[in-house]
Amino acid sequence: TTAGAGFKGSAAKEVSVEPIDVAFDEVASAYHRIRGDILRTACDRSHHLSKALGMELYLKREYQHESGSFKERGACNALHRLSDEQKKRGVIAASA
């Protein structure tokens, strides 16, 4: 598939993006790991984008997290998956 293509006035370059397979069980496991630590955010239909793209499109309001980003989910999940030894060594993270 191609990202950045098909939008009027878009200055974005076309970039080839290879899909990855993600099993439902992986998503469900991550949900159960982080559910007590992460804010449950709304997922609302975007009327404008749905009409413009000719499909039902929903947007997840991840900006409602304290960090203002979806990255909080992935980081929390990664921290929960660390071994005891890895936890003892600690974690350094940065985001731009």
KOLMAR-561979 format. One record per residue: residue number from 0; residue in one letter; x, y, z of N, C-alpha, C in turn. Coordinates in nm, 4 decimals, m for minus. Layout:
REC,k,r,npx,npy,npz,capx,capy,capz,cpx,cpy,cpz
REC,NUM,a,X,Y,Z,X,Y,Z,X,Y,Z
...
//
This chain:
REC,k,r,npx,npy,npz,capx,capy,capz,cpx,cpy,cpz
REC,0,t,0.0844,m0.1186,0.0000,0.0000,0.0000,0.0000,0.0877,0.1233,0.0000
REC,1,t,0.0272,0.2372,m0.0244,0.1030,0.3610,m0.0329,0.0456,0.4635,0.0619
REC,2,a,0.1308,0.5293,0.1371,0.0882,0.6339,0.2297,0.1126,0.7697,0.1675
REC,3,g,0.0241,0.8643,0.1938,0.0433,1.0009,0.1463,m0.0054,1.0244,0.0052
REC,4,a,m0.0669,0.9245,m0.0546,m0.1129,0.9403,m0.1921,m0.2617,0.9714,m0.1951
REC,5,g,m0.3037,1.0463,m0.2964,m0.4454,1.0655,m0.3191,m0.5087,1.1820,m0.2462
REC,6,f,m0.4341,1.2632,m0.1774,m0.4902,1.3772,m0.1069,m0.4594,1.5039,m0.1846
REC,7,k,m0.5630,1.5796,m0.2161,m0.5457,1.7047,m0.2899,m0.4592,1.8007,m0.2110
REC,8,g,m0.3633,1.8603,m0.2779,m0.2781,1.9599,m0.2136,m0.1774,1.9012,m0.1170
REC,9,s,m0.1668,1.7711,m0.1124,m0.0738,1.7070,m0.0201,0.0683,1.7183,m0.0725
REC,10,a,0.1576,1.7653,0.0135,0.2983,1.7739,m0.0237,0.3720,1.6470,0.0162
REC,11,a,0.3002,1.5514,0.0750,0.3631,1.4283,0.1215,0.4104,1.3442,0.0036
REC,12,k,0.5240,1.2838,0.0200,0.5782,1.1950,m0.0816,0.5150,1.0578,m0.0644
REC,13,e,0.5059,0.9851,m0.1748,0.4549,0.8499,m0.1662,0.5607,0.7610,m0.1031
REC,14,v,0.5187,0.6821,m0.0062,0.6084,0.5929,0.0650,0.5472,0.4542,0.0631
REC,15,s,0.6242,0.3566,0.0260,0.5762,0.2199,0.0262,0.5720,0.1680,0.1696
REC,16,v,0.4577,0.1155,0.2081,0.4394,0.0627,0.3436,0.3958,m0.0822,0.3322
REC,17,e,0.4738,m0.1702,0.3889,0.4400,m0.3118,0.3860,0.3501,m0.3459,0.5043
REC,18,p,0.2364,m0.4097,0.4783,0.1479,m0.4474,0.5894,0.2122,m0.5553,0.6766
REC,19,i,0.1781,m0.5536,0.8035,0.2254,m0.6581,0.8944,0.1041,m0.7320,0.9493
REC,20,d,0.1212,m0.8582,0.9748,0.0139,m0.9386,1.0312,0.0149,m0.9236,1.1831
REC,21,v,m0.1005,m0.8884,1.2375,m0.1167,m0.8791,1.3822,m0.2363,m0.9649,1.4194
REC,22,a,m0.2130,m1.0635,1.5028,m0.3197,m1.1545,1.5441,m0.4050,m1.0909,1.6532
REC,23,f,m0.5318,m1.1215,1.6528,m0.6232,m1.0703,1.7543,m0.5725,m1.1036,1.8949
REC,24,d,m0.5185,m1.2234,1.9121,m0.4683,m1.2644,2.0439,m0.3579,m1.1712,2.0940
REC,25,e,m0.2736,m1.1217,2.0027,m0.1675,m1.0283,2.0418,m0.2267,m0.8965,2.0918
REC,26,v,m0.3277,m0.8478,2.0226,m0.3931,m0.7231,2.0618,m0.4657,m0.7416,2.1944
REC,27,a,m0.5362,m0.8521,2.2095,m0.6096,m0.8802,2.3333,m0.5140,m0.8931,2.4517
REC,28,s,m0.4004,m0.9592,2.4316,m0.3021,m0.9742,2.5387,m0.2469,m0.8380,2.5811
REC,29,a,m0.2163,m0.7533,2.4832,m0.1660,m0.6190,2.5144,m0.2708,m0.5399,2.5907
REC,30,y,m0.3953,m0.5485,2.5470,m0.5043,m0.4781,2.6167,m0.5089,m0.5186,2.7642
REC,31,h,m0.5042,m0.6485,2.7898,m0.5125,m0.6965,2.9282,m0.3908,m0.6552,3.0108
REC,32,r,m0.2734,m0.6451,2.9469,m0.1536,m0.6015,3.0195,m0.1634,m0.4553,3.0625
REC,33,i,m0.2156,m0.3692,2.9771,m0.2091,m0.2246,3.0037,m0.3390,m0.1626,3.0536
REC,34,r,m0.4470,m0.2371,3.0565,m0.5780,m0.1770,3.0833,m0.5881,m0.1018,3.2150
REC,35,g,m0.5137,m0.1393,3.3152,m0.5197,m0.0696,3.4426,m0.4310,0.0544,3.4483
REC,36,d,m0.3488,0.0727,3.3476,m0.2503,0.1816,3.3482,m0.2785,0.2914,3.2456
REC,37,i,m0.3666,0.2654,3.1531,m0.3883,0.3560,3.0403,m0.5320,0.4061,3.0393
REC,38,l,m0.5472,0.5338,3.0102,m0.6787,0.5954,2.9983,m0.7534,0.5362,2.8787
REC,39,r,m0.8794,0.5054,2.8983,m0.9616,0.4582,2.7868,m1.0110,0.5811,2.7107
REC,40,t,m0.9696,0.5947,2.5861,m1.0016,0.7135,2.5070,m1.1132,0.6836,2.4067
REC,41,a,m1.1847,0.7882,2.3684,m1.2969,0.7749,2.2753,m1.2486,0.7404,2.1346
REC,42,c,m1.3352,0.6769,2.0600,m1.3111,0.6469,1.9195,m1.4367,0.6929,1.8455
REC,43,d,m1.4268,0.8062,1.7773,m1.5428,0.8688,1.7156,m1.5339,0.8686,1.5636
REC,44,r,m1.6505,0.8588,1.5006,m1.6573,0.8640,1.3542,m1.6244,1.0048,1.3072
REC,45,s,m1.5376,1.0125,1.2077,m1.5057,1.1398,1.1451,m1.5985,1.1568,1.0251
REC,46,h,m1.6978,1.2428,1.0394,m1.7951,1.2630,0.9311,m1.7260,1.3182,0.8070
REC,47,h,m1.6387,1.4164,0.8245,m1.5705,1.4802,0.7116,m1.4819,1.3808,0.6362
REC,48,l,m1.3959,1.3098,0.7091,m1.3057,1.2148,0.6428,m1.3808,1.0949,0.5857
REC,49,s,m1.4841,1.0498,0.6536,m1.5648,0.9388,0.6019,m1.6256,0.9756,0.4669
REC,50,k,m1.6796,1.0960,0.4586,m1.7395,1.1423,0.3329,m1.6321,1.1603,0.2253
REC,51,a,m1.5207,1.2232,0.2615,m1.4149,1.2511,0.1645,m1.3531,1.1233,0.1079
REC,52,l,m1.3424,1.0200,0.1906,m1.2769,0.8960,0.1477,m1.3744,0.7883,0.1021
REC,53,g,m1.5057,0.8136,0.1214,m1.6057,0.7159,0.0790,m1.6050,0.5890,0.1610
REC,54,m,m1.5729,0.6017,0.2888,m1.5706,0.4862,0.3794,m1.5980,0.5344,0.5212
REC,55,e,m1.6320,0.4439,0.6075,m1.6518,0.4783,0.7480,m1.5142,0.4870,0.8136
REC,56,l,m1.4810,0.6039,0.8657,m1.3499,0.6245,0.9263,m1.3679,0.6746,1.0690
REC,57,y,m1.3018,0.6085,1.1612,m1.3091,0.6443,1.3023,m1.1715,0.6882,1.3506
REC,58,l,m1.1686,0.7867,1.4363,m1.0433,0.8383,1.4901,m1.0381,0.8153,1.6404
REC,59,k,m0.9279,0.7613,1.6856,m0.9061,0.7357,1.8281,m0.8468,0.8610,1.8897
REC,60,r,m0.9019,0.9084,1.9989,m0.8597,1.0339,2.0614,m0.7450,1.0126,2.1606
REC,61,e,m0.6327,0.9708,2.1071,m0.5169,0.9419,2.1911,m0.4564,1.0674,2.2528
REC,62,y,m0.4878,1.1836,2.1991,m0.4374,1.3089,2.2557,m0.4911,1.3328,2.3963
REC,63,q,m0.5863,1.2543,2.4402,m0.6417,1.2698,2.5743,m0.5510,1.2111,2.6833
REC,64,h,m0.4496,1.1344,2.6436,m0.3531,1.0827,2.7416,m0.2703,1.1977,2.7973
REC,65,e,m0.2164,1.1794,2.9161,m0.1291,1.2817,2.9755,m0.0140,1.3166,2.8821
REC,66,s,0.0369,1.2158,2.8123,0.1481,1.2377,2.7192,0.1006,1.3023,2.5893
REC,67,g,m0.0308,1.3007,2.5645,m0.0851,1.3566,2.4421,m0.0568,1.2718,2.3193
REC,68,s,m0.0290,1.1436,2.3403,0.0173,1.0615,2.2292,m0.0262,0.9160,2.2448
REC,69,f,m0.0380,0.8483,2.1305,m0.0655,0.7046,2.1307,0.0539,0.6255,2.1819
REC,70,k,0.1720,0.6875,2.1847,0.2948,0.6182,2.2235,0.2863,0.5621,2.3655
REC,71,e,0.2002,0.6225,2.4462,0.1863,0.5772,2.5838,0.1428,0.4305,2.5901
REC,72,r,0.0542,0.3895,2.5002,0.0081,0.2497,2.4986,0.1233,0.1539,2.4685
REC,73,g,0.1986,0.1840,2.3639,0.3090,0.0962,2.3246,0.4183,0.0913,2.4291
REC,74,a,0.4487,0.2070,2.4882,0.5529,0.2114,2.5908,0.5105,0.1315,2.7135
REC,75,c,0.3864,0.1490,2.7547,0.3356,0.0761,2.8714,0.3389,m0.0742,2.8457
REC,76,n,0.2965,m0.1149,2.7279,0.2984,m0.2564,2.6919,0.4407,m0.3107,2.6921
REC,77,a,0.5347,m0.2344,2.6355,0.6751,m0.2779,2.6322,0.7314,m0.2922,2.7738
REC,78,l,0.6992,m0.1981,2.8624,0.7479,m0.2053,3.0006,0.6930,m0.3274,3.0732
REC,79,h,0.5667,m0.3590,3.0496,0.5067,m0.4772,3.1126,0.5699,m0.6065,3.0638
REC,80,r,0.6273,m0.6058,2.9450,0.6855,m0.7272,2.8878,0.8323,m0.7470,2.9253
REC,81,l,0.8915,m0.6536,2.9972,1.0317,m0.6672,3.0374,1.0489,m0.7808,3.1370
REC,82,s,1.1624,m0.8478,3.1289,1.1951,m0.9508,3.2269,1.2360,m0.8819,3.3576
REC,83,d,1.2420,m0.9579,3.4663,1.2846,m0.9010,3.5947,1.4260,m0.8441,3.5835
REC,84,e,1.5131,m0.9129,3.5108,1.6509,m0.8661,3.4926,1.6526,m0.7328,3.4162
REC,85,q,1.5742,m0.7237,3.3126,1.5667,m0.5989,3.2359,1.5125,m0.4849,3.3231
REC,86,k,1.4145,m0.5137,3.4053,1.3572,m0.4124,3.4948,1.4616,m0.3633,3.5943
REC,87,k,1.5470,m0.4540,3.6429,1.6520,m0.4149,3.7379,1.7528,m0.3185,3.6738
REC,88,r,1.7814,m0.3399,3.5440,1.8764,m0.2526,3.4741,1.8161,m0.1159,3.4455
REC,89,g,1.6836,m0.1065,3.4388,1.6169,0.0202,3.4157,1.5917,0.0481,3.2682
REC,90,v,1.5249,0.1586,3.2431,1.4850,0.1954,3.1072,1.5155,0.3428,3.0837
REC,91,i,1.5688,0.3713,2.9677,1.5870,0.5095,2.9232,1.5075,0.5223,2.7940
REC,92,a,1.4218,0.6232,2.7857,1.3396,0.6411,2.6658,1.3352,0.7880,2.6279
REC,93,a,1.3173,0.8120,2.4992,1.3037,0.9502,2.4499,1.2076,0.9497,2.3338
REC,94,s,1.1381,1.0584,2.3156,1.0450,1.0730,2.2060,1.0492,1.2167,2.1563
REC,95,a,1.0443,1.2300,2.0265,1.0479,1.3654,1.9699,0.9149,1.4007,1.9092
//
